[in-house]
Amino acid sequence: MSRRMHRWCHRKRHGSIGRLPKPVKIRFTLPTRRFDPSPPSRLPPVLLEAAEIEALRLVDLEKYSLEEAGKRMNVSRNTVWRLAGNARRKIISAIIEGRPIVIQPTIEP
């Protein structure tokens, strides 16, 4: 089994009030960065953050609780819940609307 690399994803702050977001620990590297519908679409792509994919992977695929996933990602359970919910909404809208999905790469520290 290969050794997992830790990557960090720095999320953008939406607005100017409040503290800067904590970096999210990412333990998985995706083999692809883009999914395209068939037939191809001219609609703008849906952008997924690496942190949203990691939250989905831990909660839905690995079946961790929100608390466990939060500990693994170095964030609160509420942040995991929000990230996974945002990812689900984006993926569903891309499927229904026939839009491409682009996964934004992680940022190395």
N, C-alpha and C positions, 0 to 999 in steps of 0.2 A: 504494500500500500504506500502510495507516495505521500510525502510530507506536505501538509497544507500550508500555503503561504498566507500570511495576514496582509490584507490590503485595507486601506482606509479610504472612505468616501466622505468628502467634505461637502455637505449640502449647502445650498444657497439660502440666505436669510431672505424671507419675503417681507419686505418693508424695512423701516429703519429703526423701529422700536423693539427693545428686548435684547436678550443676550444672543451671542453667536451660537449656532448649533454645535453640539459635540460631534467629533468625527465618529463615523459608524465603522465598526470592524467588519470587514468582508472576508469570508474564509473560502470563497469559491470563485473560480475564474470561469466565465462562460466561454464555450468554444465558438460562439457566433455573436455578432453584434447587430444583426438585422434580420427581420422576417418580412417577406413580401407576399401580398395576397395574389391569388391566381383567379382571374386574370389581373394583370398589373393595374394599379390605380394611380391617378394623378393627384389624389388628395394628399395633403401634408401628413407626414408620419406622426405617430404617437411616440413621444419620448419617455422611456422608462429609465429611472435612475438605478444604479447598481444596488443601492440600499433597499429599494423597493423589491428588486428581484431576490435579494438575500432574505428579506423578511418573508416573502412568499415561500421561498425554499424551506426555511426553517419551520414555519408554522404549518403550511399545507402539505409539503412533501415529506419532511423529516418528522412531522407531528410533534414538535416541541410546543409546550405551553407558551403563552405570551411572556410570562416571567422568565422562563428558561431561554427563550429566543432573545429577550432583552439583555440578559446577562452575557450571552454569546456575542451579541452585537455591540455591547457597551453602551446601551441606551435604555430608557424606561420601557415598561410594557405598553404604555399608552403610545409611545413613538412607534413601536413595532406594529400595534394595531392600526395606527394611522397610515404607516408605510404600506402595509399589506392591503388595506382597503383602497388606497390610491392606486396601487398596482392592479388590483382586480378590476376597478372601474375603467382604467386605461385599456387593459387587455380586452375587456368585454366590448368597449366602444370601438376598438380597432377591428375586432371580428365582425361586429354588426355593420359597421360602416365601410368595411373593406379597405382599411387604411394600413400602410406598412407600420411595423413596430421597429423602433431603433433603440438600442440599449446604450446608454451613455457610459463610457468607460470610467473606471475608478481612478482616483488621484493618488499617486504614491506620496508618502510623507517626505 
